[in-house]
Amino acid sequence: MFFGEVPLAQAEGAILAHSVLYEGGRFRKGMVLAAEDVAALAAAGVAQVTVARPEAGDVAEDAAADRLAHALVPDPAAAGLSLSAAFTGRVNVNAVGPGIVMVDAAAVNALNLLDPSITLATLTQHARVHAGLLVGTVKIISYAVSAAALDRACAVARGALRVRPVALQDAALILTEVPGLPDKLADKGRLAIEGRLRMLGMRLARCISVAHEEEAIAAALRASPQDMLLILTGSATSDLYDTAPQALRRAGGQVARFGMPVDPGNLLFHGKLGDRPVIGLPGCARSPALNGADWVLERMACGMEVTDADIAGMGVGGLLKEIPIRPHLREPK
């Protein structure tokens, strides 16, 4: 593609690279200059303009962006995404419903190394999304790119972005009571969890308070038929064999892991009762602020298995925003 300043007489059919103001009007950048536009510029006393002119084998920005977006998302309905019409070299990719982002980071990095004018930006892997949220944006920076570079980009990026939809419909929340625990803490926890589920398109179908005892918790687990089981204890879980994990075992379930390298959120445990996920929530889940429980709950809501390797991998980036109301701040004032 040619880019540079040319005499006005050579500008017809080229793309105006920079807006030109003149008395009584404005020619906007990106417009293709027709004969009458050149005449109007001449009448305004303009002698030279900066233009872009695609050459043989080049693809215009909008057409290039559209091709790349459709390679990235070949089947939008299956990927849970929608594609906007191309405009100024950009196509936006939006979620059509709740879920988490699944992105081939290696493919996106490879694409962005091919040509500085061909770019793709996305949300992070496993980011939670809702209907209408922007998930990615394809942007062709120059007015045209070579067809060869575009072909390589389309091949590298094919099918690299999708949303994994929420697979579960409802959840039960089991709250445990300990002497001296204010009632407002239980209410606060229920509201925070209900809000999290609502953002995922899930329903809090049952909320029950029981004594902080193994059998009471186990009975509540056995009596809850919901797709996901959540336990928020009045007394923090401090060990793999503490009250709540032991209650899950007593109910016939398995505990997969206790503890995670995310702060806030260290004291989470998770497992299964039959084929249903069970999450022992840390106390920080009473706050709507982001914590480690969000990352586990969101993935499980989408039907994903959360392995030891997955949780271990959350440590990088797992030091979340400091919360001023924490009783023991990580950094003293």
Buried (B, 14 or more C-beta within 10 A) or exposed (E): BEBEEBEBEEBBEBBBBEEBEEEEEEBEBBEBBEEEBBEBBEEBEBEEBBBBBBEEEBBBBBBBBBBBBBBBBEEBEEBBBBBBEBEEBBBBBBBBBBBBBBBBEEBBEBBBEBBEBBBBEBBEEBBBBBEEBBBBBBBBEBBBBBBEBBEBBBEBBBBBBBBBBBEBEBBBBBBBBEEEBEEEBBEBBBEBBBEBBEBBBBBBBBBBBBEBEBEBBBBBBEEBEBBBBBBBBBBEBEEEEBBBBBBBBBBEBEBBBBBBBBBBBBBBBBBBBEEBBBBBBBBBBBBBBBBBBBBBBBBBBBEBEBEEEBBEEBEEEBEBEEBEEEEEEEEEE
